[in-house]
Amino acid sequence: MVIIGRVEQIGKRLPKYEYRCGGSLINKWYVLTAGHCYLNPNLPKEIVNVGDYNLKERRDCADGFTSGPSCIPDNQIIKVQKIITHEDFYYRRGSDPKNDITLLKLATKVDMDKNKYIKFVCLPLGLPEEFRVIRAKDYMEALVGIRANAVGWGYTDLSFTSTETQTVKSATDILQVVDLPILSNSKCEEYYGSVSFADGKRVCAGAEKGKDSCKGDSGGPLVINRINKRLKNLITTHEDSVWIQIGVTSFGSSACGNGKPGVYTRVSEYIDWIRANIK
């Protein structure tokens, strides 16, 4: 999980990072996010924050260990070298985004040796081992009803009051996770009558009051893991557990958590595009 934004101050003063969207690290050089996160890009100022948890803290530590506080290694702030938005991306105010997906090429690669906790998310490539993990023959069969995880630093209530310090502005300080049931395409269309889900390029999840992705979560991942087929929840502690990204947070109700599901770009439909643009 990464958070993306821009640096607002450079020089003698401390840099100030203004974050607006999430993203996922798919290899050392590339981040996957949403197209609408880059409607007005300013490439020289764009950055990606890798390996962070609490944006307000210089270093993330937890107490309660006999040996003293346990801390994760420092985060890495990396400039964006190139923004690659899908050639058929379309969005205008009041409409739903189409082909809402973007790749970011980083100016320098993520240093994996500095932080052993940084991992790449898996993409849904349709490999046999993936279907063994999700215990189904295909993603369409497995996904409906599964409680996937949406992850991000987006707003957690409807007041939409951002948190701001001298050096950071973001929707929420601490990385959030919410479990949301994935709905069938026909059920999604009941909530979004003007939006077609028939082409399979979108997936929706949620429809539970008080649980939703929200403003600031755009571009972040919707992920699954090994699935308990009876309970429809994720088994994250199994030896075969692995995070597979099935969606990119795209849009939803302006009143987050009101019982309307969020809509996500279905990653499995864009694998060829991702492969063609990672160079």
C-alpha positions as a Markdown table, in Angstrom:
| # | Residue | x | y | z |
|---|---|---|---|---|
| 1 | Met | 0.0 | 0.0 | 0.0 |
| 2 | Val | 1.3 | 3.5 | -0.9 |
| 3 | Ile | -0.1 | 7.0 | -0.7 |
| 4 | Ile | 0.3 | 9.5 | -3.5 |
| 5 | Gly | 0.3 | 13.3 | -3.7 |
| 6 | Arg | 2.6 | 16.1 | -4.3 |
| 7 | Val | 5.3 | 18.1 | -2.5 |
| 8 | Glu | 4.3 | 21.7 | -2.0 |
| 9 | Gln | 7.4 | 23.3 | -0.5 |
| 10 | Ile | 11.0 | 22.8 | -1.6 |
| 11 | Gly | 14.1 | 24.7 | -0.4 |
| 12 | Lys | 15.1 | 26.0 | 3.0 |
| 13 | Arg | 11.7 | 25.2 | 4.5 |
| 14 | Leu | 10.6 | 21.7 | 5.3 |
| 15 | Pro | 8.8 | 20.0 | 2.4 |
| 16 | Lys | 5.0 | 19.7 | 2.9 |
| 17 | Tyr | 3.3 | 16.6 | 1.4 |
| 18 | Glu | -0.3 | 17.0 | 0.3 |
| 19 | Tyr | -1.8 | 13.5 | -0.2 |
| 20 | Arg | -5.0 | 12.9 | -2.2 |
| 21 | Cys | -5.1 | 9.2 | -3.3 |
| 22 | Gly | -3.9 | 5.7 | -2.6 |
| 23 | Gly | -2.1 | 3.2 | -4.8 |
| 24 | Ser | -0.5 | -0.3 | -4.7 |
| 25 | Leu | 3.0 | -1.3 | -5.4 |
| 26 | Ile | 3.2 | -3.9 | -8.1 |
| 27 | Asn | 7.0 | -4.1 | -8.5 |
| 28 | Lys | 10.0 | -2.0 | -7.6 |
| 29 | Trp | 9.3 | 0.6 | -10.3 |
| 30 | Tyr | 5.5 | 0.8 | -10.7 |
| 31 | Val | 2.5 | 1.8 | -8.7 |
| 32 | Leu | -1.1 | 1.0 | -9.8 |
| 33 | Thr | -3.8 | 3.7 | -9.1 |
| 34 | Ala | -6.9 | 5.4 | -10.5 |
| 35 | Gly | -7.0 | 7.6 | -13.6 |
| 36 | His | -9.0 | 10.3 | -11.9 |
| 37 | Cys | -6.2 | 10.9 | -9.4 |
| 38 | Tyr | -4.3 | 12.5 | -12.2 |
| 39 | Leu | -6.8 | 14.9 | -13.8 |
| 40 | Asn | -4.4 | 17.8 | -13.2 |
| 41 | Pro | -1.0 | 16.4 | -12.8 |
| 42 | Asn | 2.1 | 18.5 | -11.9 |
| 43 | Leu | 4.8 | 16.0 | -12.7 |
| 44 | Pro | 7.8 | 17.7 | -11.1 |
| 45 | Lys | 5.9 | 17.8 | -7.8 |
| 46 | Glu | 4.3 | 14.3 | -7.8 |
| 47 | Ile | 5.5 | 11.8 | -5.2 |
| 48 | Val | 4.7 | 8.4 | -3.8 |
| 49 | Asn | 5.1 | 7.5 | -0.1 |
| 50 | Val | 6.1 | 3.9 | 0.3 |
| 51 | Gly | 6.1 | 2.0 | 3.6 |
| 52 | Asp | 4.2 | 4.4 | 5.8 |
| 53 | Tyr | 1.5 | 3.8 | 8.3 |
| 54 | Asn | 0.9 | 6.9 | 10.5 |
| 55 | Leu | 1.5 | 9.9 | 8.3 |
| 56 | Lys | 2.0 | 12.3 | 11.2 |
| 57 | Glu | 4.7 | 10.2 | 12.9 |
| 58 | Arg | 8.3 | 10.5 | 11.7 |
| 59 | Arg | 8.7 | 6.9 | 12.6 |
| 60 | Asp | 6.0 | 4.3 | 13.3 |
| 61 | Cys | 6.5 | 2.4 | 16.6 |
| 62 | Ala | 4.5 | 0.2 | 18.9 |
| 63 | Asp | 4.9 | -0.2 | 22.6 |
| 64 | Gly | 4.3 | -3.2 | 24.9 |
| 65 | Phe | 7.3 | -5.3 | 23.9 |
| 66 | Thr | 9.7 | -6.5 | 26.6 |
| 67 | Ser | 12.7 | -5.3 | 24.6 |
| 68 | Gly | 11.2 | -1.8 | 24.3 |
| 69 | Pro | 9.3 | -0.1 | 21.4 |
| 70 | Ser | 9.2 | -2.0 | 18.1 |
| 71 | Cys | 9.5 | 0.2 | 15.1 |
| 72 | Ile | 9.2 | -0.3 | 11.4 |
| 73 | Pro | 11.9 | 1.1 | 9.1 |
| 74 | Asp | 11.5 | 4.6 | 7.7 |
| 75 | Asn | 9.2 | 5.3 | 4.8 |
| 76 | Gln | 10.5 | 6.2 | 1.4 |
| 77 | Ile | 9.4 | 9.3 | -0.5 |
| 78 | Ile | 10.0 | 8.8 | -4.2 |
| 79 | Lys | 9.4 | 11.1 | -7.1 |
| 80 | Val | 7.1 | 10.1 | -10.0 |
| 81 | Gln | 8.9 | 9.9 | -13.3 |
| 82 | Lys | 6.0 | 9.1 | -15.6 |
| 83 | Ile | 2.2 | 9.0 | -15.4 |
| 84 | Ile | 0.6 | 6.4 | -17.7 |
| 85 | Thr | -3.2 | 6.8 | -17.8 |
| 86 | His | -5.4 | 4.4 | -19.8 |
| 87 | Glu | -5.8 | 5.8 | -23.3 |
| 88 | Asp | -9.6 | 5.3 | -23.1 |
| 89 | Phe | -10.0 | 6.9 | -19.7 |
| 90 | Tyr | -12.9 | 9.2 | -19.6 |
| 91 | Tyr | -14.3 | 11.4 | -16.8 |
| 92 | Arg | -16.3 | 14.6 | -16.4 |
| 93 | Arg | -17.9 | 16.0 | -13.4 |
| 94 | Gly | -21.2 | 14.3 | -12.6 |
| 95 | Ser | -20.3 | 11.2 | -14.7 |
| 96 | Asp | -18.8 | 7.9 | -13.7 |
| 97 | Pro | -15.2 | 7.3 | -14.7 |
| 98 | Lys | -14.5 | 4.9 | -17.5 |
| 99 | Asn | -11.3 | 2.8 | -17.7 |
| 100 | Asp | -10.3 | 4.5 | -14.4 |
| 101 | Ile | -6.7 | 3.1 | -14.1 |
| 102 | Thr | -3.2 | 4.6 | -14.2 |
| 103 | Leu | 0.3 | 3.4 | -13.8 |
| 104 | Leu | 3.0 | 5.5 | -12.1 |
| 105 | Lys | 6.6 | 4.9 | -13.0 |
| 106 | Leu | 8.9 | 5.9 | -10.2 |
| 107 | Ala | 12.0 | 8.0 | -10.7 |
| 108 | Thr | 14.0 | 5.6 | -8.5 |
| 109 | Lys | 13.2 | 2.0 | -7.6 |
| 110 | Val | 11.9 | 1.1 | -4.1 |
| 111 | Asp | 14.7 | -0.1 | -1.9 |
| 112 | Met | 13.4 | -3.4 | -0.6 |
| 113 | Asp | 16.5 | -4.0 | 1.4 |
| 114 | Lys | 15.6 | -1.0 | 3.7 |
| 115 | Asn | 12.3 | -2.4 | 4.7 |
| 116 | Lys | 11.5 | -6.1 | 4.9 |
| 117 | Tyr | 7.8 | -5.4 | 5.4 |
| 118 | Ile | 7.3 | -3.8 | 2.0 |
| 119 | Lys | 5.8 | -6.4 | -0.3 |
| 120 | Phe | 4.3 | -6.3 | -3.8 |
| 121 | Val | 0.6 | -6.9 | -4.3 |
| 122 | Cys | -0.2 | -9.8 | -6.6 |
| 123 | Leu | -2.2 | -9.1 | -9.7 |
| 124 | Pro | -5.0 | -11.5 | -10.9 |
| 125 | Leu | -3.2 | -13.2 | -13.8 |
| 126 | Gly | -5.5 | -16.2 | -13.9 |
| 127 | Leu | -2.8 | -18.7 | -13.0 |
| 128 | Pro | -3.7 | -22.1 | -11.5 |
| 129 | Glu | -2.0 | -21.3 | -8.2 |
| 130 | Glu | -4.2 | -18.3 | -7.7 |
| 131 | Phe | -7.3 | -20.3 | -8.1 |
| 132 | Arg | -5.9 | -22.8 | -5.6 |
| 133 | Val | -5.6 | -19.9 | -3.1 |
| 134 | Ile | -9.1 | -18.6 | -3.6 |
| 135 | Arg | -10.4 | -22.2 | -3.9 |
| 136 | Ala | -12.5 | -21.6 | -7.0 |
| 137 | Lys | -12.2 | -22.2 | -10.8 |
| 138 | Asp | -12.3 | -18.5 | -11.7 |
| 139 | Tyr | -12.6 | -15.1 | -10.1 |
| 140 | Met | -16.2 | -14.5 | -11.1 |
| 141 | Glu | -17.2 | -17.7 | -9.4 |
| 142 | Ala | -15.2 | -16.9 | -6.2 |
| 143 | Leu | -15.8 | -13.2 | -5.7 |
| 144 | Val | -19.5 | -12.7 | -5.2 |
| 145 | Gly | -20.3 | -12.5 | -1.5 |
| 146 | Ile | -16.6 | -12.6 | -0.4 |
| 147 | Arg | -15.6 | -9.9 | 2.1 |
| 148 | Ala | -12.7 | -8.2 | 0.4 |
| 149 | Asn | -10.6 | -5.6 | 2.0 |
| 150 | Ala | -10.5 | -2.0 | 0.9 |
| 151 | Val | -7.4 | -0.1 | 2.2 |
| 152 | Gly | -6.5 | 3.5 | 2.3 |
| 153 | Trp | -6.0 | 6.8 | 4.2 |
| 154 | Gly | -9.4 | 8.2 | 3.1 |
| 155 | Tyr | -12.0 | 10.0 | 5.2 |
| 156 | Thr | -13.6 | 8.0 | 7.9 |
| 157 | Asp | -16.7 | 10.2 | 8.5 |
| 158 | Leu | -18.9 | 12.6 | 6.5 |
| 159 | Ser | -17.4 | 15.8 | 8.0 |
| 160 | Phe | -14.6 | 15.6 | 5.4 |
| 161 | Thr | -12.2 | 17.6 | 7.7 |
| 162 | Ser | -8.6 | 16.9 | 6.6 |
| 163 | Thr | -5.8 | 16.5 | 9.1 |
| 164 | Glu | -2.9 | 18.9 | 8.6 |
| 165 | Thr | 0.4 | 19.6 | 10.2 |
| 166 | Gln | 3.4 | 21.7 | 9.2 |
| 167 | Thr | 4.6 | 18.9 | 6.9 |
| 168 | Val | 1.6 | 16.7 | 6.0 |
| 169 | Lys | -1.9 | 17.2 | 4.8 |
| 170 | Ser | -4.1 | 14.1 | 4.3 |
| 171 | Ala | -7.7 | 12.9 | 4.9 |
| 172 | Thr | -6.7 | 10.5 | 7.7 |
| 173 | Asp | -3.4 | 10.0 | 9.6 |
| 174 | Ile | -3.5 | 6.3 | 10.0 |
| 175 | Leu | -3.9 | 3.6 | 7.4 |
| 176 | Gln | -7.4 | 2.1 | 7.5 |
| 177 | Val | -8.8 | -1.3 | 6.4 |
| 178 | Val | -12.5 | -2.2 | 5.9 |
| 179 | Asp | -14.0 | -5.5 | 4.9 |
| 180 | Leu | -16.8 | -5.2 | 2.2 |
| 181 | Pro | -18.8 | -7.9 | 0.5 |
| 182 | Ile | -18.5 | -8.1 | -3.2 |
| 183 | Leu | -21.8 | -7.9 | -5.1 |
| 184 | Ser | -22.9 | -9.4 | -8.4 |
| 185 | Asn | -23.0 | -7.3 | -11.5 |
| 186 | Ser | -26.8 | -7.3 | -11.5 |
| 187 | Lys | -26.9 | -6.2 | -7.9 |
| 188 | Cys | -24.5 | -3.4 | -8.6 |
| 189 | Glu | -26.8 | -2.2 | -11.4 |
| 190 | Glu | -29.7 | -2.0 | -9.0 |
| 191 | Tyr | -27.7 | 0.7 | -7.1 |
| 192 | Tyr | -26.2 | 2.4 | -10.1 |
| 193 | Gly | -28.9 | 2.3 | -12.8 |
| 194 | Ser | -27.1 | 4.5 | -15.2 |
| 195 | Val | -23.8 | 2.5 | -14.9 |
| 196 | Ser | -23.4 | -0.7 | -16.9 |
| 197 | Phe | -21.5 | -3.5 | -15.2 |
| 198 | Ala | -22.2 | -6.0 | -18.1 |
| 199 | Asp | -18.7 | -5.5 | -19.7 |
| 200 | Gly | -17.1 | -6.8 | -16.5 |
| 201 | Lys | -14.7 | -3.8 | -16.2 |
| 202 | Arg | -16.1 | -2.8 | -12.9 |
| 203 | Val | -16.9 | -4.5 | -9.6 |
| 204 | Cys | -18.8 | -3.1 | -6.7 |
| 205 | Ala | -18.5 | -3.9 | -3.0 |
| 206 | Gly | -20.2 | -2.8 | 0.2 |
| 207 | Ala | -23.8 | -1.8 | 0.6 |
| 208 | Glu | -23.5 | -1.9 | 4.4 |
| 209 | Lys | -24.2 | 1.2 | 6.3 |
| 210 | Gly | -21.2 | 2.6 | 8.1 |
| 211 | Lys | -18.7 | 0.6 | 6.0 |
| 212 | Asp | -17.3 | 2.0 | 2.8 |
| 213 | Ser | -14.3 | 3.4 | 1.0 |
| 214 | Cys | -14.5 | 7.2 | 0.8 |
| 215 | Lys | -12.9 | 10.4 | -0.5 |
| 216 | Gly | -9.1 | 10.0 | -0.3 |
| 217 | Asp | -9.2 | 6.3 | -0.8 |
| 218 | Ser | -9.4 | 6.6 | -4.6 |
| 219 | Gly | -6.7 | 4.6 | -6.4 |
| 220 | Gly | -6.2 | 2.3 | -3.5 |
| 221 | Pro | -6.6 | -1.4 | -3.7 |
| 222 | Leu | -9.5 | -3.8 | -3.1 |
| 223 | Val | -7.8 | -7.1 | -2.2 |
| 224 | Ile | -8.7 | -10.7 | -1.4 |
| 225 | Asn | -6.7 | -13.5 | 0.1 |
| 226 | Arg | -7.4 | -17.2 | 0.8 |
| 227 | Ile | -11.1 | -17.6 | 1.2 |
| 228 | Asn | -13.2 | -19.5 | 3.7 |
| 229 | Lys | -15.9 | -20.7 | 1.2 |
| 230 | Arg | -18.5 | -21.3 | 4.0 |
| 231 | Leu | -18.1 | -18.0 | 5.9 |
| 232 | Lys | -17.1 | -15.9 | 2.9 |
| 233 | Asn | -14.3 | -14.2 | 4.8 |
| 234 | Leu | -10.6 | -14.1 | 4.2 |
| 235 | Ile | -8.0 | -16.5 | 5.8 |
| 236 | Thr | -4.9 | -14.3 | 6.1 |
| 237 | Thr | -2.9 | -16.6 | 8.3 |
| 238 | His | -2.9 | -19.7 | 6.1 |
| 239 | Glu | 0.4 | -20.8 | 4.6 |
| 240 | Asp | -1.0 | -20.2 | 1.1 |
| 241 | Ser | -2.3 | -16.7 | 1.9 |
| 242 | Val | -1.3 | -14.0 | -0.5 |
| 243 | Trp | -2.9 | -10.6 | -1.3 |
| 244 | Ile | -4.4 | -10.4 | -4.8 |
| 245 | Gln | -5.7 | -7.1 | -6.0 |
| 246 | Ile | -9.1 | -7.4 | -7.7 |
| 247 | Gly | -10.1 | -3.7 | -7.8 |
| 248 | Val | -8.9 | -0.1 | -7.9 |
| 249 | Thr | -11.1 | 2.3 | -5.9 |
| 250 | Ser | -12.9 | 4.4 | -8.4 |
| 251 | Phe | -16.1 | 6.1 | -7.2 |
| 252 | Gly | -19.2 | 5.8 | -5.0 |
| 253 | Ser | -21.8 | 7.8 | -3.1 |
| 254 | Ser | -20.8 | 11.3 | -2.0 |
| 255 | Ala | -22.3 | 10.3 | 1.4 |
| 256 | Cys | -19.8 | 7.5 | 2.2 |
| 257 | Gly | -21.2 | 4.7 | 4.3 |
| 258 | Asn | -24.9 | 5.4 | 3.5 |
| 259 | Gly | -25.5 | 1.8 | 2.3 |
| 260 | Lys | -24.6 | 2.3 | -1.3 |
| 261 | Pro | -21.7 | 0.2 | -2.5 |
| 262 | Gly | -18.4 | 1.6 | -3.8 |
| 263 | Val | -17.3 | 0.9 | -7.4 |
| 264 | Tyr | -13.9 | -0.4 | -8.3 |
| 265 | Thr | -12.0 | -0.9 | -11.6 |
| 266 | Arg | -11.8 | -4.6 | -12.1 |
| 267 | Val | -8.0 | -5.3 | -12.4 |
| 268 | Ser | -8.3 | -8.7 | -14.1 |
| 269 | Glu | -9.7 | -6.9 | -17.2 |
| 270 | Tyr | -6.7 | -4.7 | -17.5 |
| 271 | Ile | -3.8 | -7.2 | -17.2 |
| 272 | Asp | -2.9 | -7.0 | -20.9 |
| 273 | Trp | -2.8 | -3.1 | -20.6 |
| 274 | Ile | -0.6 | -3.3 | -17.5 |
| 275 | Arg | 1.8 | -5.7 | -19.2 |
| 276 | Ala | 2.0 | -3.5 | -22.3 |
| 277 | Asn | 2.8 | -0.4 | -20.3 |
| 278 | Ile | 5.4 | -1.7 | -17.9 |
| 279 | Lys | 8.6 | -1.0 | -19.7 |
